[in-house]
Amino acid sequence: MAPVPFSPIKIGQIDDVQELRKARPATIPERFVRDIAERPFVAKPSMHIPVIDLSKLIEGDLEQFHTELSKLSTSCEEWGFFQVINHGIDKDLLQNIEKVATEFFMLPLEEKQRYPMAPGTVQGYGQAFVFSENQKLDWCNMLALGVEPHFIRNPKLWPTNPANFSETLEMYSANIRGLLRMNYYPPCSRPDLVLGLSPHSDGSALTVLQQAAGSSIGLQILKDDTWIPVQPVPNALVINIGDTLEVLTNGKYRSVEHRAVTHKYKDRLSIVTFYAPSYEIDLGPLPQLVDENRPCMYKNYNHGEYSKHYVTNKLQGKKTLEFAKIQHKLSC
């Protein structure tokens, strides 16, 4: 489980967005209305993030392997995001996890609140990364669970309804491991005023995102100061570089800001798996990636301390990584 802050946190009233949608479908409470500079605009799908065929890296001939490996390297360096096809994960398993996740989010509020996400933590049902009473809220409900290794699990927060939730999650985690988060974005009458998820980079090493079939297009990434919508590829998984891998590669691979937007009529479900080091691990740029042309860009730090820093601050672009950046040349 991620570190928990020691001081009590006052977060004020946090309305469940699904309940808001039911009771007052045309009303957006002030805590969800973004400042003008933060509000989303209609992004044009002028570019597509790279698509990597994993089968060519595993089973392809030598030419296919090197071609796809070159594409992968370019994706990590220039985009920080890519979609993976032919990944070998059974389609039925992907559909099953989407099914039980949807069934959970459709349960009555009282049932979902049996698994509350305590303020300052990142497991359970609710909203994460809220640390003050006047902080703007995301138009999203979350269910976040620690899966692997087993010691990060909190069994009290694993839903027993749907009845096959745990069994399905165990099968899913056998293929995709880590801290798992399910995000549900209900429709919003004013998608131009709210954000489904605030702009941020991930604190993980790698993040794997499954976008549920039939969902609205909600994921956007920041490239060249422009928000680019990620067009889902059927049965593909979206992979993105996290802050940890950016540090390890001394900035060669980039963690990229991304956000989620909402839709006026359609909902969206995403299932996210985060891969991160153990808390006791000390991290820093790999020595072989530091030289005169690329001096050391990050200091060494303990991943547990970084994780505590990450989960005790609101999502705010790449601000969390600033503490590790070096502003001058230094040998690692």
VOMIPA-191525 format. One line per field, with one value per residue (C-alpha): residue number from 0; x, z, y; residue in three letters. Coordinates in steps of 0.02 Angstrom, whole numbers. Each point is the difference from the previous one (the first is absolute). Layout:
N
seq = NUM_...
X = X_...
Z = Z_...
Y = Y_...
type = ala_...
REM end
This chain:
332
seq = 0_1_2_3_4_5_6_7_8_9_10_11_12_13_14_15_16_17_18_19_20_21_22_23_24_25_26_27_28_29_30_31_32_33_34_35_36_37_38_39_40_41_42_43_44_45_46_47_48_49_50_51_52_53_54_55_56_57_58_59_60_61_62_63_64_65_66_67_68_69_70_71_72_73_74_75_76_77_78_79_80_81_82_83_84_85_86_87_88_89_90_91_92_93_94_95_96_97_98_99_100_101_102_103_104_105_106_107_108_109_110_111_112_113_114_115_116_117_118_119_120_121_122_123_124_125_126_127_128_129_130_131_132_133_134_135_136_137_138_139_140_141_142_143_144_145_146_147_148_149_150_151_152_153_154_155_156_157_158_159_160_161_162_163_164_165_166_167_168_169_170_171_172_173_174_175_176_177_178_179_180_181_182_183_184_185_186_187_188_189_190_191_192_193_194_195_196_197_198_199_200_201_202_203_204_205_206_207_208_209_210_211_212_213_214_215_216_217_218_219_220_221_222_223_224_225_226_227_228_229_230_231_232_233_234_235_236_237_238_239_240_241_242_243_244_245_246_247_248_249_250_251_252_253_254_255_256_257_258_259_260_261_262_263_264_265_266_267_268_269_270_271_272_273_274_275_276_277_278_279_280_281_282_283_284_285_286_287_288_289_290_291_292_293_294_295_296_297_298_299_300_301_302_303_304_305_306_307_308_309_310_311_312_313_314_315_316_317_318_319_320_321_322_323_324_325_326_327_328_329_330_331
X = 0_61_62_-134_24_11_-107_-190_-61_-156_-71_-177_-154_38_-155_-9_-8_-115_-124_13_-36_-157_-68_50_50_14_91_189_49_129_135_1_3_177_82_-5_183_-26_-159_10_-30_-41_164_23_62_139_126_-7_112_111_-65_121_-30_66_-8_136_114_-33_-29_52_152_158_-52_-172_78_121_-132_-123_136_48_-182_-11_156_-63_-169_82_114_-119_-172_10_-159_-40_-134_41_-90_19_52_-57_-126_-162_-141_-125_103_1_-188_-27_95_-97_-162_31_69_-156_-112_89_-19_-185_-32_-96_109_-23_77_151_30_37_174_45_160_63_67_183_0_-15_-98_-188_-150_-10_115_189_123_-120_87_-102_-179_15_90_-85_-68_6_-160_44_-29_147_27_186_71_174_24_183_103_-126_57_-69_-175_-137_-129_-132_-6_-25_-185_-101_-133_1_28_135_93_148_16_0_125_116_-3_29_145_82_23_14_72_21_-109_-165_-121_-169_-66_-182_-45_-188_-70_7_-123_142_158_76_5_72_141_-19_177_120_159_143_142_3_117_20_133_-128_-189_-116_-173_-147_-138_-169_-86_-132_65_15_170_65_188_105_189_100_118_82_-114_-155_-123_-15_-146_49_-107_-31_58_-111_73_157_80_68_173_81_168_-5_111_106_53_35_122_81_31_62_-140_28_-174_-131_-148_-134_-143_-170_-178_-176_-147_-185_-140_-174_-91_119_87_177_84_188_100_176_147_154_172_117_155_-4_-2_172_86_116_-11_100_57_89_188_9_-128_100_141_64_-139_-135_55_-88_-175_-70_64_-7_-149_-95_-155_-100_33_-48_-160_-47_33_-107_-153_-2_-12_-140_21_85_91_179_24_31_160_74_76_116_59_175_18_187_125_42_82_-119
Z = 0_-39_146_98_57_188_21_-21_-166_-19_-174_22_-83_-152_-100_-94_-184_-48_133_-60_-175_60_115_-93_-177_-59_153_25_181_17_65_-168_-108_-58_-13_-178_-33_52_-98_-142_-179_-150_-48_-182_-37_-111_58_55_132_-60_-8_45_-57_145_-100_-115_150_68_-152_-150_-110_27_-117_81_173_-37_-90_144_130_-88_3_185_40_-99_87_172_-47_-98_66_168_-55_-120_-30_-3_-111_-9_183_33_138_-28_-64_111_153_-55_-24_168_99_-89_43_187_11_-84_112_154_-53_-36_179_122_83_172_-63_-80_156_95_-76_36_-55_154_-25_-47_-57_-172_32_7_-80_-18_-61_22_12_92_138_38_16_-144_-124_-167_-23_-148_-83_37_122_38_70_36_66_40_-86_-12_102_124_148_-80_-4_116_-4_87_-155_-125_-51_31_-121_-143_69_-129_20_97_-107_-160_71_52_-177_-73_117_-49_-171_52_172_116_82_-96_-17_-83_-53_-44_-86_-12_-132_45_-61_-14_-53_-46_185_83_-11_22_69_31_-106_72_-37_84_143_-59_-113_-127_-8_-97_-45_-62_-75_8_-164_-47_116_-50_-58_160_15_-61_4_-7_-148_-65_116_-82_76_-115_21_0_-126_71_-105_24_127_20_164_25_78_70_78_183_98_65_-174_-49_146_-35_-182_50_-101_-158_21_53_116_-81_72_-36_55_-23_-67_9_-127_4_-39_15_152_5_95_11_91_45_64_72_4_129_100_182_127_69_-169_-30_-176_-112_-181_-66_-14_-181_-48_74_-100_-56_-126_124_176_153_4_159_175_83_114_94_-92_161_38_-178_12_161_-86_-149_94_122_-136_-120_-183_-79_-163_28_157_107_-94_25_169_-88_-140_-2_-71_-30_-64_127_-8_57
Y = 0_174_106_92_181_23_157_-4_65_107_-29_65_-72_-109_-40_-164_50_-144_55_180_-58_-90_136_159_-46_182_69_7_42_137_-118_-88_157_33_169_66_-41_-182_-34_-124_50_-105_-80_-46_-176_64_-131_-180_-75_-143_-179_-141_-179_-103_-162_65_29_-175_-109_103_-27_102_141_15_-3_143_104_-16_28_162_55_-40_100_149_-13_7_145_111_-45_-86_-90_-141_-132_-185_-125_-189_1_-178_38_-95_111_-89_49_182_-6_-85_132_136_-90_-18_178_69_-105_68_181_-28_-60_111_131_-78_-163_87_102_-160_17_182_83_90_178_-3_-181_-80_-160_-20_85_188_138_-2_145_118_97_156_60_123_-114_-25_-176_-118_-62_-180_-142_-114_-173_-27_-163_-62_-168_-53_-33_-69_103_160_-75_61_-142_107_110_-141_-2_-157_62_-47_-175_-41_165_-69_-155_103_123_-142_-70_172_37_-165_83_183_31_148_132_-3_146_3_170_32_164_26_118_184_132_128_-93_168_50_-155_-125_-186_-10_143_18_-102_-118_-170_-38_-179_-74_-59_16_-116_68_-101_108_-87_-38_127_134_182_65_76_-22_147_21_162_8_158_103_-75_-123_-151_-122_-183_-92_-176_-148_-154_-123_105_52_176_7_155_43_51_118_-144_-55_180_12_-168_47_173_81_-103_-74_126_-9_106_101_-71_29_-66_99_-41_-18_75_-161_-148_-72_-70_-140_-23_-133_53_-102_85_-83_76_-49_-54_140_-43_20_148_70_114_14_-154_39_-59_134_143_81_170_19_-50_52_-69_76_-78_-31_-171_-27_-134_-60_-15_184_46_-102_88_166_-53_-62_147_132_38_-43_150_-35_-60_101_-155_-40_173_-48_-123_114_71_175_-13_-128_-132_-170_-139
type = met_ala_pro_val_pro_phe_ser_pro_ile_lys_ile_gly_gln_ile_asp_asp_val_gln_glu_leu_arg_lys_ala_arg_pro_ala_thr_ile_pro_glu_arg_phe_val_arg_asp_ile_ala_glu_arg_pro_phe_val_ala_lys_pro_ser_met_his_ile_pro_val_ile_asp_leu_ser_lys_leu_ile_glu_gly_asp_leu_glu_gln_phe_his_thr_glu_leu_ser_lys_leu_ser_thr_ser_cys_glu_glu_trp_gly_phe_phe_gln_val_ile_asn_his_gly_ile_asp_lys_asp_leu_leu_gln_asn_ile_glu_lys_val_ala_thr_glu_phe_phe_met_leu_pro_leu_glu_glu_lys_gln_arg_tyr_pro_met_ala_pro_gly_thr_val_gln_gly_tyr_gly_gln_ala_phe_val_phe_ser_glu_asn_gln_lys_leu_asp_trp_cys_asn_met_leu_ala_leu_gly_val_glu_pro_his_phe_ile_arg_asn_pro_lys_leu_trp_pro_thr_asn_pro_ala_asn_phe_ser_glu_thr_leu_glu_met_tyr_ser_ala_asn_ile_arg_gly_leu_leu_arg_met_asn_tyr_tyr_pro_pro_cys_ser_arg_pro_asp_leu_val_leu_gly_leu_ser_pro_his_ser_asp_gly_ser_ala_leu_thr_val_leu_gln_gln_ala_ala_gly_ser_ser_ile_gly_leu_gln_ile_leu_lys_asp_asp_thr_trp_ile_pro_val_gln_pro_val_pro_asn_ala_leu_val_ile_asn_ile_gly_asp_thr_leu_glu_val_leu_thr_asn_gly_lys_tyr_arg_ser_val_glu_his_arg_ala_val_thr_his_lys_tyr_lys_asp_arg_leu_ser_ile_val_thr_phe_tyr_ala_pro_ser_tyr_glu_ile_asp_leu_gly_pro_leu_pro_gln_leu_val_asp_glu_asn_arg_pro_cys_met_tyr_lys_asn_tyr_asn_his_gly_glu_tyr_ser_lys_his_tyr_val_thr_asn_lys_leu_gln_gly_lys_lys_thr_leu_glu_phe_ala_lys_ile_gln_his_lys_leu_ser_cys
REM end
